[in-house]
C-alpha cells in the first residue's frame, strides 16, 4: 500500500520528503489537536501553506480526516483554532 501512496505523490509532483515529514508529525501528535503553524514550525514541513496543502492531500487520498473546531452557538467552523487529525476507520 505504501508504494501506491508514494506513486500517487510522485504523479501529483509533490515532495515525497515533505509528505513523509507530514505523516511523521501527525503520527507523533496522534489524538491531540495542533495547528498548521506547529506542523510547519516544529517539524520543518515548510510554510503553513505547505502544511495545509499536504494535510489536504492526505484527506483527498482518504488517509486522514481533519476535524475543525466548531462554535457551539453558531455551528460555524473556527478556522483559527487547532485541528484534530485522525485516521478514518476504513484503514
LOTI-897448 format. One line per field, with one value per atom (N, C-alpha, C, O): residue number from 1; x, y, z. Coordinates in steps of 0.02 Angstrom, whole numbers, plus 50000, padded with zeros to 5 digits. Layout:
// LOTI-897448
k (NUM|...)
xx (X|...)
yy (Y|...)
zz (Z|...)
END
This chain:
// LOTI-897448
k (1|1|1|1|2|2|2|2|3|3|3|3|4|4|4|4|5|5|5|5|6|6|6|6|7|7|7|7|8|8|8|8|9|9|9|9|10|10|10|10|11|11|11|11|12|12|12|12|13|13|13|13|14|14|14|14|15|15|15|15|16|16|16|16|17|17|17|17|18|18|18|18|19|19|19|19|20|20|20|20|21|21|21|21|22|22|22|22|23|23|23|23|24|24|24|24|25|25|25|25|26|26|26|26|27|27|27|27|28|28|28|28|29|29|29|29|30|30|30|30|31|31|31|31|32|32|32|32|33|33|33|33|34|34|34|34|35|35|35|35|36|36|36|36|37|37|37|37|38|38|38|38|39|39|39|39|40|40|40|40|41|41|41|41|42|42|42|42|43|43|43|43|44|44|44|44|45|45|45|45|46|46|46|46|47|47|47|47|48|48|48|48|49|49|49|49|50|50|50|50|51|51|51|51|52|52|52|52|53|53|53|53|54|54|54|54|55|55|55|55|56|56|56|56|57|57|57|57|58|58|58|58|59|59|59|59|60|60|60|60|61|61|61|61|62|62|62|62|63|63|63|63|64|64|64|64|65|65|65|65|66|66|66|66|67|67|67|67|68|68|68|68|69|69|69|69|70|70|70|70|71|71|71|71|72|72|72|72|73|73|73|73|74|74|74|74|75|75|75|75|76|76|76|76|77|77|77|77|78|78|78|78|79|79|79|79|80|80|80|80|81|81|81|81|82|82|82|82|83|83|83|83|84|84|84|84|85|85|85|85|86|86|86|86|87|87|87|87|88|88|88|88|89|89|89|89|90|90|90|90|91|91|91|91)
xx (50041|50000|50043|50026|50098|50143|50168|50172|50186|50212|50160|50177|50096|50042|50036|50026|50041|50035|50093|50082|50154|50213|50207|50227|50182|50171|50123|50135|50069|50020|50052|50040|50092|50127|50171|50172|50208|50253|50214|50235|50159|50117|50090|50082|50076|50049|50105|50092|50166|50225|50231|50245|50220|50227|50291|50316|50316|50378|50367|50329|50400|50396|50424|50399|50476|50507|50458|50450|50425|50377|50318|50291|50298|50244|50262|50222|50321|50343|50351|50334|50376|50382|50314|50304|50266|50198|50168|50138|50175|50149|50181|50147|50247|50283|50257|50245|50248|50223|50154|50139|50111|50043|50042|50004|50083|50086|50111|50084|50161|50187|50137|50140|50091|50040|49971|49921|49969|49905|49860|49882|49797|49744|49750|49720|49788|49791|49784|49801|49758|49750|49815|49856|49824|49881|49866|49821|49905|49893|49938|49987|49919|49961|50027|50078|50024|50085|50134|50194|50109|50150|50180|50238|50139|50162|50219|50269|50212|50264|50326|50382|50317|50373|50411|50472|50377|50410|50438|50485|50407|50428|50461|50481|50467|50502|50467|50499|50400|50362|50364|50340|50392|50393|50350|50350|50312|50268|50202|50188|50163|50096|50054|50016|50062|50026|50045|50002|50109|50131|50101|50078|50102|50073|49999|49976|49963|49892|49883|49839|49924|49917|49930|49896|49978|49992|49938|49922|49909|49854|49793|49759|49781|49726|49739|49692|49801|49818|49803|49775|49822|49807|49732|49710|49694|49621|49594|49551|49621|49599|49616|49581|49671|49690|49654|49667|49608|49570|49613|49597|49670|49715|49708|49734|49671|49668|49605|49579|49580|49523|49540|49557|49536|49548|49481|49435|49476|49414|49428|49470|49391|49400|49354|49301|49376|49334|49274|49279|49217|49155|49127|49126|49105|49072|49007|48963|48998|48938|48874|48819|48879|48820|48797|48737|48845|48826|48836|48806|48877|48891|48941|48952|48973|49021|49091|49110|49129|49198|49241|49237|49282|49329|49396|49435|49408|49466|49532|49583|49534|49597|49615|49669|49570|49582|49623|49631|49650|49688|49641|49581|49670|49630|49648|49703|49603|49615|49620|49575|49674|49683|49676|49706|49638|49631|49627|49613|49640|49638|49568|49539|49540|49473|49471|49522|49414|49407|49421|49437|49414|49421|49493|49506|49541|49611|49633|49691)
yy (49941|50000|50063|50112|50062|50120|50138|50197|50089|50103|50137|50180|50119|50152|50225|50269|50238|50307|50349|50405|50323|50359|50370|50423|50322|50329|50387|50427|50390|50445|50512|50561|50515|50577|50600|50659|50554|50572|50592|50638|50559|50577|50648|50684|50667|50734|50787|50845|50765|50810|50845|50905|50806|50832|50804|50752|50837|50816|50755|50758|50701|50640|50654|50627|50695|50712|50749|50730|50802|50839|50795|50800|50751|50705|50660|50652|50632|50588|50626|50600|50688|50729|50744|50741|50759|50774|50713|50719|50655|50593|50580|50564|50588|50577|50625|50604|50687|50737|50719|50725|50697|50680|50619|50616|50570|50510|50527|50502|50571|50590|50629|50630|50662|50703|50670|50703|50606|50570|50583|50585|50592|50602|50666|50673|50714|50779|50833|50823|50890|50944|50982|50984|51010|51053|51097|51084|51150|51198|51181|51146|51208|51200|51238|51218|51291|51328|51283|51284|51245|51198|51145|51128|51120|51070|51096|51062|51157|51185|51205|51193|51234|51258|51202|51197|51159|51108|51049|51017|51036|50978|50995|50950|51059|51079|51061|51044|51064|51047|51103|51095|51158|51216|51271|51282|51304|51357|51329|51269|51370|51350|51328|51280|51365|51348|51278|51241|51261|51194|51141|51089|51153|51106|51094|51036|51147|51141|51100|51057|51114|51078|51004|50963|50984|50912|50878|50820|50912|50883|50876|50825|50925|50920|50863|50827|50853|50797|50730|50685|50725|50664|50651|50594|50704|50697|50673|50630|50701|50681|50609|50575|50584|50514|50468|50408|50496|50459|50426|50372|50458|50431|50467|50445|50523|50565|50607|50622|50625|50671|50726|50711|50788|50845|50869|50882|50875|50897|50966|50973|51015|51083|51096|51066|51141|51162|51200|51236|51192|51225|51265|51241|51325|51367|51333|51324|51314|51278|51320|51291|51385|51428|51437|51437|51446|51461|51402|51400|51353|51297|51313|51272|51371|51393|51368|51373|51341|51319|51377|51432|51364|51413|51400|51359|51435|51422|51436|51408|51478|51495|51448|51452|51403|51355|51296|51287|51257|51198|51145|51144|51101|51047|50981|50973|50934|50866|50823|50824|50786|50743|50671|50651|50633|50563|50521|50545|50457|50408|50380|50357|50382|50354|50280|50245|50255|50185|50135|50077|50154|50107|50083|50032|50118|50098|50050|50029)
zz (50000|50000|50000|49968|50036|50039|49970|49953|49930|49863|49820|49778|49828|49790|49811|49769|49875|49900|49875|49851|49879|49855|49780|49755|49744|49672|49658|49613|49697|49688|49704|49668|49756|49775|49717|49699|49689|49634|49571|49536|49557|49499|49506|49457|49567|49581|49586|49601|49575|49578|49645|49649|49698|49766|49796|49774|49846|49878|49923|49971|49906|49946|50015|50065|50019|50083|50129|50187|50103|50143|50162|50217|50117|50131|50191|50237|50190|50244|50310|50363|50307|50367|50396|50457|50352|50375|50409|50463|50379|50409|50477|50525|50481|50544|50598|50655|50581|50629|50654|50713|50608|50627|50672|50720|50657|50698|50768|50818|50773|50838|50879|50940|50846|50880|50878|50888|50866|50859|50918|50976|50904|50953|50993|51046|50968|51001|50948|50890|50969|50922|50913|50958|50855|50842|50783|50744|50777|50723|50664|50670|50607|50548|50558|50530|50597|50613|50651|50637|50700|50737|50691|50696|50647|50599|50556|50546|50532|50489|50529|50506|50587|50627|50661|50654|50698|50738|50698|50719|50640|50602|50536|50499|50521|50460|50396|50346|50396|50336|50285|50229|50302|50258|50287|50348|50245|50268|50293|50284|50325|50347|50287|50290|50233|50171|50146|50122|50151|50131|50176|50153|50242|50289|50274|50274|50261|50245|50180|50177|50130|50067|50074|50041|50116|50125|50166|50153|50215|50252|50205|50208|50164|50115|50066|50048|50046|50002|50037|50006|50100|50138|50142|50140|50149|50150|50083|50080|50029|49962|49947|49909|49976|49967|50017|50019|50057|50107|50159|50185|50175|50226|50292|50343|50292|50350|50348|50294|50405|50409|50460|50517|50438|50481|50508|50470|50574|50605|50636|50681|50613|50638|50697|50703|50741|50797|50770|50720|50803|50781|50840|50897|50825|50875|50895|50852|50958|50978|50971|50965|50971|50966|50894|50880|50849|50779|50732|50678|50752|50708|50653|50608|50658|50608|50627|50686|50579|50595|50619|50592|50669|50696|50662|50685|50608|50566|50599|50579|50649|50682|50739|50767|50756|50809|50783|50722|50829|50810|50781|50795|50741|50710|50742|50770|50738|50760|50697|50656|50690|50632|50654|50704|50617|50634|50572|50517|50581|50527|50521|50571|50461|50452|50469|50463|50491|50513|50458|50473|50396|50341|50333|50300|50363|50355|50408|50408)
END
